[in-house]
Each structure stands twice: as C-alpha cells, then as structure tokens.
Amino acid sequence: MSGKILSKKKVVLTLVLILILTVICVLLDLSWVSADLSYSFQEVIDALMGNGTWSSNIIVREINAPRVVIGLFVGGGLAVAGAAMQGVFRNPLASPYILGLSSGASLGAAISIVFVVSFIPAAICTPVLAFATCFLTMFLVYAMARSGGVVRPETLILSGVAVSSLLAALVSFLTFIAGEKLEGIVFWTMGNLGNADWGEVIFAAPLITIASILLVTQAKNLNVMMLGDAHAMDLGIDVKRTRQFILILTTVIVASAVSFVGVIGFIGLVIPHILRIILGPDNRVIMPLSVFAGACFILICDYFTHIIAPYYGTLPIGVVTALVGAPLFIYLLLRRKKEVGWS
C-alpha cells in the first residue's frame, strides 16, 4: 500500500514540475522579441490581458502567441502518439514516424512547393497535400503489411521502412529538380513553428486534441497488448481493431502537426522514454503525462531556436529537437539499458 501511495505522489510531483516548467517556458517564449530585446514576464501578462503597449500587444498576441499555442499542441500530440506507437509495437525505439508518415507528408509538401496545383488554393496547398499524402502513406503501409487478413507489428515496421525509403528518395529527387524552390523544401523538412497563424491553430488544435484524448483512452488496452497479441486476445481485447484505431489516431495527429509545421523529430521518441524511466511502464500514467511533457519540451526547443545563434536568424526547430533529443536518447540507450521501463 505504501508503495502505491509513493508511486501516486511521484506521478503527481512529476506532473506539477512539468506544469510549472511549461508555464515558465510559455512566458519565456512569448517574451522573445529579438536578439537584443525581450519583454519581462509582467509585460507579457499585461499584453495577454490587452493592457500592454501597442507594440507588445502585437508582438505577444499576434506574432508569438500563435507559435507558442501550436507548439503546445504539436509537442503534446507527437509525444502521446509516440507513447502509443511504442506500446503498439512493444518497442521503446518506435516513434510516430515509424510507418513513414513524415516521409509521406514531406512528399506532399515537396510536390506543392515544386509544382503548381491548380485545384487547391495556393495559401493552403502545402498543408492540404502534406495532410493527404500522410494519410495515403499509412493506408499504403497497412495494405502492404496485411497478409491473410492479419497484420503483424513486425511486418508493419518493415513495410514502413520500405515505403519511407521510397518516399524519401522521391523527396530527394524533387529537391534536386526544385531549382529556386529548393530552399522551401529544405526548410519545410527541418520544421518551423515561426510561420504559424491563428487559422492553422484553429484547424490543427481540435484534431490533435480529439485524437490525443482518444489515444489516452486506449492506454489500458495498450498495457495488455504489450504482453503480446495472444495474451491480449485471451483477455478479451480485439487486437486487430484496437491496433487499427490507434494507427488512425496517430496518423491524424502526425498529419495535423506535420502538415503545418514540418517534420519535428525526437519528441515522440524521447519523451515517453524518459517518463518510463521515471514512472514505470504503465501507459495509463505515461500517455497523459506525455502530452504535457511533450508540450514543455517543444517550447524549450523553440526558445533555444531564437537564442542559440540569434545573429544568424532563427534555427529550424527540427534541428534543435535533434540536437537536444539525439544525445539524450544515446545517453538513455548506453547508461540506462535496464531502466527503460519494459521489464
């Protein structure tokens, strides 16, 4: 009993610390103006309440706030999607992009940048095509992995690797022939929150929120599925339908996130991993906390994009998440092999 109480206290303490850090990161990210100027927290709060100066109201509410808000949803969504995929594939190395979804979205974005797609308005062409090709990639991978009405996790992964490689090659080809449009493809694939506006937030936020909530409701089923398909079926879990449902929800999150901000890696891989080391393998705890931790992590990285090399401009956030996430993940693999929460 005392162990359970201690575990609950640990979960609550972790959540409180994440929330406090997230609030600080939100204020820091909203306060940034330029390499030589940033607002105080009080000035940020005044601007959010509409009581700031004319310039602070514009910068905080119209320029910084959309970037911060979409970052919260994208980070939280990718983290919980990563936790779900790790449960589905029973593999701590799984990520939301394991089925080639990021390559699919990148192909759609590259097509929209290189060619003129007359039947889609230019203002929304890139996110629309990225969203569509992301979903088409998932359906293609699932169809390839299906054999005799059965889809095994191992076959899904192999199909995802194969399709991802093919799509990455197509993106490379489009990048090669892009000419003056090369820069657009390169920067899109690196990820960028800076171009977000409230219209994108209004579209992406509800989709990511609904899909994330539905994913969290599958946490108990994922706990059972991590024991193996046979055990899960013995315990009354419809493994096929549950896996399909989770894959669709994950695709909704990835498509909604990537289509607007580009490919941002390591969030869905590292965040659930860290939480499992701290709190254990229970997805009923890991998945909801991943939402908050992922949102916090992406805001930390977004703030770093502005201060790492301010006189060279804002770094793409995908570069920063990789610079922070990759060394951290290597550390986890080398130093904490027996503490990843899978045994």
N, C-alpha and C positions, 0 to 999 in steps of 0.2 A: 504493500500500500504506500509506504513511504517513497518507494522508487517511482510510482506513478505520480505522486504529488510533486516530487522533484522534477520529473520529466515535464509536467504541465508548467511548472514555474520556469523551466528552461525555455519552453516554447514561448510563453508569454514575455519573458525577458528579451528573447531574440526578436520577437515582433515589435516590442516597444523600441528597442535600439534601432531597428530598421526604419521604423516610422519617424523617429527623431532625426536620424541621418537623412531620410528622404526630405523632410521639411527643410533642413539646412541646405540640402542640395538644390531644392526648388528655389529658395531665396537667393542662393549664390548664382544660379543660372539666370534668374530673372534680373539680377543686378548688373550683369555684364553689359558694358556699352562699347568699349574699345580697349586697345592695349594700354591706354593711359588713363582710362576713366571707368569707374563703376559706381553704382548707387549704393548707399547704405541700406541695410535691411528695413529701416524705418521708412526711407524714401520709397522702397519697393512696395511696402504695405500701403503707404499713402496713395501710390499710383494705382494699386489694385482696387482701392476703395474709391478711386476717382478724385482724390484730394491732392494729387501731386501737381507738379508744374506741367505746362503744356508738353514739353519735350519728354519728361519722364512718363507721362500717361501714354504717349505714343509709343515710346521705345519699349516700355514694360508690357503694356496691354496688347499692342498691335504687332510688335515685332518679336519680342522674346516669349510672350505667353503661348502663342500657338506652337512654337518649337518645343517648349517645356511640356505642354499638355500632350502633344502627340508622342513625345519621348516617353512619358509615363505609360501611355497605353501600349506603345510598341515594345518597350522593355518588359513590362509585365506580361504581355501576351506571349512574346517569344520565350520567356523563362518558363511559364507554365506549360507551353507547348513542348519545350524541351524535356521537362519533367515527365510529361505524358508519353513522349516517344521513347524515353529511356525505360519506362515501365512496359510499354507495348513490346519492345524488342528485348527486354530483360538485359539491357546493355548500358552501362554507365557512360559509354562513349557516343551514344546516339544523340542527335541534335534535331531541331526542327527541319533542318535542310537535308537530312539523311536520304530522303527519297528523291533528291534532285530538284526540289521545289524552287530553290534560289536560282538554279541554272535555268529553269523554265521561265521564271519571272524575268531574268536578265535577257533571255532571248526576245520576249515580248517587248521589253523596253528598248533593246537594240534595234528591233525592226521599226519601232515607232520613230526612233531618232534618225535612222539612216534613210527610210523611205517615207513617202507621203501617203498616208492612209486617208483617202478622201471621205470615207463613210463615217469617220469618227472625228468629232470636233478636235481641233489641234490642242486646245487647252487641257483636254483630259485624255488625249491619245495614249500617252506613255503609261499612266496608271491603269487605264482600261485594258490595254494589251498585256501588260505585266500581270494583272489580276487573272485574265483569261488563260494565258499560257501557263501560269502557275497551276491552275485547276486542271488543265488538259494534261500537264505533266503527271499529276497524281493519278488521274484515270489511266494514263498510258502505263505507268509503272505497275499499278494494281492489275491491269489486264494482262500484262506480261508475266506477272508472278502467279497468276491464277492457273491452276492445273487440276482438272477433275473436280472443279467446284471448291477446291481447297487452296488457301493462300497461307503459306508458311512464312514466319518472320524472316528466316534466313534467305528465302527466295526474294522477298520484298527488298531486302537490303541489297542483294546482288543486282536486282533489276534497277534499283535506284542508282547504284553506282554506274551501271552501263548507260542508262538514259542520261544521267548527269554529265558523263564524259562526252556523249554525243552532242548534247545541247551546249556544253561549254565550248566544244570545237566550232559549232555554228556561231556562237557569240564571238569567238576569236576571229572567224572569217569576216563577220560583219564589221568588227573593229578594224580589221586590215583594210577593208574597202571603204571605210567611213569617210576618209579624207578630212575635210574641215570639221566634220561632225564627230571626229574621234574623241575629243575632249568630253563631249556629253556622255558617251558610253562609259568612258573610264571613270568619270566622277560619279555616275549613277551606280556603278557596280561597287564603289567604295562606301556608299551610304552617306546620307546627308540629311540632317534634321532642319537645316537652316532655311530651306525653301518652303517650309510648312505654312499653311494658312488655315483660317478657321473653317473654310469649306472642306478641306481634307480631314480635319479633325471631326467634323460633323458626319462624314461618311465612314471613316475608319473606326472611330471610337465605339459606336454601338455594335458593330460587327465583332470587334475584338472582345468587347465586354461580354456579350452574349455567349460567344464561343468559349471564352475563358471560364465563365460560370458553369457552363455545361460540362467542360472538361473536369472541373473540380468535383462535380457530382459523380464522376466515374472513378474517383480515387479508390474507393473500396473495391470495385471490380478490378482495378489495376493491381491492387495488393494481391488479390487472388491469382490473377493471370501471371504475376511474376513467379509463381510457384510452378508454372508450366501449364500448357493448354489442357492436358489430360486431367490434372487436379482441378483446374478451373471448371471444366465441364462436369466433373463429379460433384462439384459444389453448386451446380445449377447456373453457372454463368454461360450465356450464349456467346462464346468466344468470337465467332465469326462476325456477328452483328456488332458486338462491342468494339472490336478492332476497327471495323468499317466506320463506325460512328466517331471514334477517336481520330482516325485518319482524316475524315472530312472536317472535323472541327479544327484540327491542327492546320489543315490546308487553308481554311477560312482565315485563321489568324495570320499565317505566314503571307498569304496573298494580300490581305488588308494592310499589313505592315510594309512588306517589301515593295508593293506597287507604288507607294507614296514616298518612302524614304530610302529606297535602295536596299542593298544587301548589308546587313549588320550582323556580324558573326560573333560567336563565343558566348553570347548571353544565355541562350538556351542550353549550352553545353556546360558552362562553368557554374552558374548559379545553383541549379538543382544539386550539382555535385557537392558544392560547399555545404549546402543545407543538410545533405545526407550525412556528411561527416560530423556536423554539429548535433543534429537532432535524430539521426537514425533513418531507417528506410521507409517509414510509414507515409504513403502518398497522401493520406488524409491530412497530414501536417505539412509535408513538403510542398504540395501543389499550391495551396492558398498562400503560403509564405513566399513561394517563388514569384508570385505576382508582385508583391511589394518589394522583394529584394531585386528583381529584375528592373523594376521601375527606378529604384535607387541607383543601381549600377549604371544604367544608361545615362542618367543625369550627371553622375560623377564623370563619366567619359565625355559627355557633351561639354561640361565645364572645362575639362582638360583640352578639348579641341581648340578652345579660344586662348588658352594661356601657355600652351607648350611652345608654340612658335608664332607669337602674335604679329610680328612684323612681316611674316610670310603669308598671312591670311589665316583663315580658319581651316584646320585639318579636317578631312572627311572622318566622320565618326567611326566608320568601319575600321579605319587604320588604328584609331585609339583603342577600340574594344579588342582588337587583335594584339596590340602592344601590351595591354593590361591583362587580357584573358589568357593568351598563349603561355606566357611564363608562369602564370598562376596554375594553369592546368598541368604544365610539365612538373611543377612542384608537387601537385597532388598525386600525380602518377608515380613519381620517384620516391617521395617521402611518406606517402600515406596509403600505400597499396592495400593494407589490411584494414583500413578505416573508412572505406568509401561507402559503407552502409548497405552492402549487398550480401552480407553473410551474418 
